[in-house]
């Protein structure tokens, strides 16, 4: 049977896992119940499992047995296959065997679910509002498909089940703990996937080569004033008016100092000051997210923003603390690996199921850290609810965001086929 047919046979199992994950979302780097469910899904499959130390990650390595110079390595002889794979791992030839990494993130968000689906979150204030439950379930399904095809793999597959994508840099933690060396050598290629609650029609795959997603940085600003009575602002040092000017001035600065064709997006999501209308507070603060699409603009913002804010504070006779934190780098896909992904998507599902994006997305991803180390690609999959208008449907991170279970089998098949075909190409290239 084909990979897609086998994935559809697993559909009910993948859906059940997705619903169990959705009902018990966990946030950040510590996801013990999620890790338990992943280990349960991998139980009995011939993977080498490593658990994270500073996070509840799961790294699973499948040693392919195709091309091993071992007698009687038959599909129905698990002990012989394991012995052959172990021998190959310890041999000098292992360094030449291809490795492909597949990643699925596992964490939820601090969002109170309002979808009303019958498998809604049972955890107050937590929700899988970004679809990571689908990623985890699809990658677990791909584990089964790949294990069944172990004899076809002339190389190794690393499955990266990652916590902490939502602002905790879980990918960075896993890299520090050795996920990129889990197979004994760096991967030759790496692929990730992300479902979207909209943007494209249901079940459409989309990506692009080169810059796919923005870099993300955090801006944390506190203006230090001197409190007083609202009727006598001249006897105080009002931080509120300074903060108000800063929020507006940042937007003006971007339009005057940055090329409109190399966009910068700064959004203030938190603004705090005061306790009562007639009291001038001691301090005022705001926090913003900064998105850039080039390293040049990113570096310039790190200098220009503090300079602007310090100047405004000084003009008001105030002090300011500016904390500009570098977070996730640009998500840059490898051109060749992205073309490989495009070919596989169209061969599995037809050209009508694929779109090449005209421009990058404004979101950010810590899979960017993997792609900075390993050539690879990142594929988006629309899981917009059937019949919904993908242009107006509640999007990722919304308490009303819903994701269609019907895409699970196709995402599972794509994960598996990306690894199978890429390893086959790499192995064939090394034997020529």
C-alpha positions in Angstrom: 0.0 0.0 0.0 1.0 3.6 -0.5 2.0 5.9 2.3 -1.2 8.0 1.9 -3.4 4.8 2.0 -1.6 3.6 5.1 -2.0 7.0 6.7 -5.7 7.0 6.0 -5.9 3.6 7.7 -4.4 5.2 10.8 -6.8 8.2 10.6 -9.0 7.2 13.6 -6.0 6.4 15.8 -4.4 9.8 14.9 -7.6 11.6 15.6 -8.0 9.9 19.0 -4.5 11.0 20.0 -5.1 14.5 18.8 -8.3 14.8 20.8 -6.6 13.5 24.0 -3.8 16.0 23.5 -6.4 18.8 22.9 -8.2 18.0 26.1 -5.1 18.3 28.2 -3.0 21.1 26.9 0.2 22.1 28.7 2.1 25.3 28.4 5.9 26.0 28.2 8.8 23.6 28.5 7.3 21.2 31.1 4.6 19.0 29.4 4.7 15.7 31.4 1.2 14.5 30.4 1.9 15.3 26.7 5.2 13.5 26.9 3.5 10.5 28.4 1.0 10.4 25.5 3.8 10.6 22.9 5.8 7.8 24.6 2.6 5.7 24.7 2.2 6.3 20.9 5.8 5.2 20.3 5.7 2.2 22.5 6.6 -1.0 20.7 8.1 0.8 17.7 11.8 0.3 17.0 12.9 3.8 18.0 15.8 4.8 20.2 14.2 7.2 22.7 16.0 10.1 24.5 14.1 12.3 26.9 15.0 15.9 27.6 16.7 17.1 30.8 15.7 20.7 30.9 12.4 20.2 29.1 10.0 17.3 28.6 11.1 16.7 25.0 11.1 13.3 23.2 13.8 12.5 20.6 13.2 9.3 18.7 15.7 7.8 16.3 14.8 5.1 13.7 17.7 3.2 12.2 16.9 2.2 8.7 18.0 -1.2 7.6 18.1 -0.9 3.8 21.5 -1.6 2.3 23.0 -3.0 5.5 25.5 -5.8 4.9 23.9 -8.2 7.3 22.5 -11.6 6.6 18.9 -12.5 7.0 17.7 -9.0 7.9 14.1 -9.9 7.1 11.1 -7.7 7.8 9.6 -10.3 10.0 12.7 -10.8 12.2 12.8 -7.9 14.5 15.7 -9.1 16.5 17.8 -9.6 13.4 16.9 -6.2 12.1 17.8 -4.5 15.4 21.1 -6.3 15.5 21.8 -5.2 12.0 20.9 -1.6 12.7 23.0 -1.6 15.8 26.0 -3.0 14.0 25.6 -0.3 11.3 25.4 2.4 13.9 28.7 1.5 15.3 30.5 1.1 12.0 32.5 3.6 10.0 29.9 3.4 7.2 27.4 4.9 9.6 28.9 8.4 9.0 27.9 8.2 5.4 24.3 7.2 6.0 21.8 10.0 5.4 19.8 11.4 8.3 16.5 13.3 8.1 14.9 15.2 11.0 11.2 15.7 11.4 9.8 18.1 14.0 6.5 18.4 15.7 5.9 21.0 18.5 3.7 20.0 21.5 2.9 23.0 23.7 -0.4 24.9 24.0 -1.2 28.5 24.9 -2.6 30.4 27.9 -6.0 30.9 26.2 -9.4 30.0 27.5 -11.0 27.8 24.8 -14.4 29.0 23.4 -14.8 26.7 20.4 -17.5 24.5 22.0 -16.1 21.3 20.3 -16.9 18.1 22.2 -13.2 17.5 22.9 -12.5 21.0 24.3 -9.8 21.7 26.7 -10.4 20.4 30.3 -7.7 22.7 31.6 -8.8 26.1 32.7 -6.9 28.9 30.9 -5.0 26.6 28.6 -5.8 25.6 24.9 -4.2 24.1 21.9 -5.1 27.3 20.0 -2.2 27.0 17.5 -2.7 23.4 16.4 0.3 21.9 18.0 -1.8 18.9 19.0 -2.2 18.2 15.3 1.5 18.4 14.7 2.2 16.0 17.6 -0.4 13.5 16.5 0.7 13.6 12.8 4.3 13.0 13.8 3.4 10.1 16.0 1.4 8.7 13.1 4.4 9.1 10.8 6.5 7.2 13.3 4.3 4.1 12.7 4.5 4.5 8.9 8.3 4.9 9.0 8.7 1.9 11.4 6.7 -0.2 8.9 9.1 0.9 6.2 12.3 0.6 8.1 13.6 -1.9 5.6 13.2 0.8 2.9 15.3 3.3 4.7 19.0 3.5 3.8 19.5 6.0 6.6 18.1 7.2 9.8 15.2 9.4 10.8 15.1 11.6 13.9 11.7 12.6 15.3 11.9 15.8 17.3 8.9 16.1 19.7 9.4 19.6 21.0 7.9 21.6 24.0 8.1 25.3 24.4 7.7 26.7 20.9 5.4 29.4 22.1 7.9 31.9 23.4 10.1 29.5 25.4 12.6 28.6 22.7 12.2 24.9 23.1 14.1 24.2 19.9 17.1 26.1 21.3 16.9 23.9 24.4 16.7 20.7 22.4 19.6 21.8 20.2 21.7 22.4 23.3 20.8 19.0 24.6 21.9 17.3 21.4 18.8 16.7 19.2 20.8 17.5 16.0 23.4 14.8 16.9 21.0 12.2 18.1 21.6 9.9 15.2 25.4 10.2 15.6 25.8 12.9 12.9 24.1 16.1 11.9 20.9 15.7 9.8 21.3 16.2 6.0 17.8 17.7 5.9 15.1 18.8 8.3 11.4 19.3 7.8 8.7 20.9 10.0 5.0 21.5 9.5 2.4 23.9 10.9 -1.4 23.8 10.5 -3.3 27.1 10.0 -6.9 27.8 10.9 -7.2 30.0 7.9 -5.1 31.8 5.2 -5.7 29.2 2.5 -8.6 26.9 1.6 -9.0 23.7 3.6 -6.3 21.0 3.1 -4.0 23.3 1.0 -0.3 23.0 1.6 1.8 26.1 1.1 5.4 27.3 1.7 8.1 29.2 -0.1 11.9 29.1 -0.5 14.2 31.5 1.3 12.7 33.8 3.9 9.4 32.2 5.1 8.8 33.9 8.5 9.9 37.0 10.3 12.4 37.3 13.1 10.8 38.1 16.4 12.2 40.3 19.2 10.7 41.7 22.4 10.7 45.3 23.6 10.2 46.0 27.3 10.2 49.7 28.4 9.7 51.3 31.8 9.6 55.1 32.1 10.6 56.4 35.6 8.8 59.5 36.7 7.7 61.1 40.0 4.2 60.8 41.2 1.9 63.6 42.2 -1.6 65.0 42.1 -3.4 65.2 38.7 -4.3 68.8 39.4 -0.7 69.9 39.6 1.3 68.0 36.9 4.0 70.7 37.0 5.0 69.5 40.5 5.4 65.9 39.4 7.2 64.1 36.5 4.5 62.5 34.5 5.6 59.2 32.8 2.2 58.6 31.1 2.6 61.4 28.6 6.1 60.3 27.8 5.0 56.7 27.2 2.1 57.9 25.0 4.6 59.8 22.9 6.9 56.8 22.7 4.2 54.5 21.4 3.3 56.9 18.6 6.9 57.9 17.8 8.0 54.3 17.3 5.5 54.0 14.4 6.7 57.2 12.9 10.3 56.2 13.2 9.7 53.0 11.3 8.1 54.9 8.4 11.0 57.4 8.2 14.1 55.3 8.9 13.2 51.9 7.2 12.6 51.0 3.6 8.9 50.1 3.1 10.0 47.2 0.9 11.9 45.7 3.8 9.1 45.9 6.4 9.3 46.3 10.1 6.2 45.6 12.3 6.1 46.8 15.9 3.0 46.2 17.9 2.4 47.3 21.5 0.4 44.6 23.2 0.7 45.8 26.8 0.5 49.3 28.2 0.3 49.9 32.0 0.3 53.0 34.2 -1.5 54.4 37.2 -4.2 53.3 39.6 -6.7 56.3 39.6 -7.6 59.1 37.2 -6.3 61.9 39.4 -3.0 60.3 40.5 0.1 60.8 38.4 2.0 57.5 38.8 5.6 56.9 39.5 6.2 54.7 36.5 4.6 53.7 33.2 5.5 50.7 31.1 4.8 49.0 27.8 5.8 45.9 26.0 5.9 45.3 22.3 6.7 42.6 19.8 9.0 43.5 16.9 9.0 41.6 13.6 11.7 42.1 10.9 12.3 40.4 7.6 16.1 41.0 7.2 19.1 40.9 9.5 20.0 44.4 8.5 16.6 45.8 9.7 16.8 43.7 12.8 20.2 45.0 13.8 19.2 48.6 13.0 16.1 48.3 15.2 18.2 47.2 18.1 20.1 50.5 18.0 17.4 52.9 16.7 14.7 52.0 19.3 16.7 52.6 22.5 18.1 55.8 20.9 14.6 57.2 20.2 13.1 56.2 23.5 16.0 57.6 25.5 15.7 60.9 23.6 12.0 61.2 24.3 12.5 60.5 28.0 15.3 63.0 28.2 13.1 65.7 26.6 10.5 65.1 29.3 13.1 65.2 32.1 12.6 61.5 32.8 14.7 58.3 32.9 13.8 55.2 30.9 14.9 51.6 31.0 14.8 49.9 27.6 15.2 46.1 27.4 15.4 45.0 23.8 15.5 41.2 23.8 16.5 39.1 20.7 14.2 36.2 20.4 13.7 34.0 17.3 15.7 34.6 14.1 14.4 34.7 10.6 12.9 31.4 9.4 14.8 30.8 6.2 14.1 27.6 4.2 16.7 26.0 2.0 15.8 26.4 -1.7 16.6 22.8 -2.7 14.9 21.2 0.2 11.8 23.4 -0.4 11.7 22.3 -4.0 11.9 18.7 -2.7 8.9 19.3 -0.4 7.0 20.9 -3.3 7.6 17.9 -5.5 6.5 15.4 -2.8 3.3 17.4 -2.0 2.3 17.6 -5.6 3.1 13.9 -6.2 1.1 12.8 -3.2 -1.9 15.1 -3.4 -1.8 16.8 -6.8 -0.9 20.3 -7.9 -4.2 21.8 -6.9 -3.4 21.1 -3.2 -0.2 23.2 -3.3 0.4 27.0 -3.4 3.8 28.7 -3.3 3.5 31.8 -1.1 4.1 35.2 -2.7 5.5 36.7 0.5 6.6 35.7 4.0 4.4 35.4 7.0 4.7 37.8 9.9 4.7 35.1 12.5 7.9 33.6 13.9 9.1 30.1 14.6 11.9 28.6 16.8 12.2 25.9 14.1 14.3 28.7 12.6 17.1 27.6 14.9 17.1 24.1 13.3 17.0 25.6 9.8 20.0 27.8 10.7 22.0 24.6 11.4 20.5 22.2 8.9 19.2 22.7 5.3 15.5 22.1 5.4 12.0 23.5 4.9 8.8 24.3 6.8 5.4 23.6 5.3 2.1 25.1 6.2 -1.2 23.1 6.0 -4.6 24.8 6.1 -6.8 23.0 8.6 -9.6 25.6 8.2 -12.9 24.2 9.2 -14.8 22.7 6.2 -17.2 25.2 4.7 -15.6 28.1 6.6 -14.3 31.1 4.8 -10.5 30.8 5.3 -10.1 34.5 4.9 -12.3 35.4 7.9 -12.2 32.3 10.1 -10.8 32.7 13.7 -7.1 32.3 13.3 -4.4 30.6 15.3 -4.2 31.9 18.9 -7.9 32.8 18.9 -10.0 31.1 21.6 -12.4 30.3 18.8 -9.8 28.8 16.4 -10.8 25.3 15.2 -8.7 22.9 13.2 -10.1 20.2 10.9 -9.3 16.6 11.8 -9.6 15.5 8.2 -6.1 16.9 7.4 -4.4 14.6 9.9 -3.8 11.6 7.6 -2.4 13.8 4.8 -0.1 15.6 7.2 1.0 12.2 8.6 1.7 10.9 5.1 3.7 14.0 4.1 5.9 13.8 7.2 6.7 10.1 6.4 7.2 10.6 2.6 9.5 13.6 3.1 11.9 11.4 5.1 11.5 8.3 2.9 12.2 10.1 -0.4 14.9 12.4 0.9 16.9 9.5 2.4 16.5 7.5 -0.8 17.8 10.4 -2.9 20.7 11.1 -0.6 21.6 7.4 -0.4 21.5 7.1 -4.2 23.7 10.1 -4.6 26.3 8.7 -2.3 26.5 5.4 -4.1 27.1 6.8 -7.6 
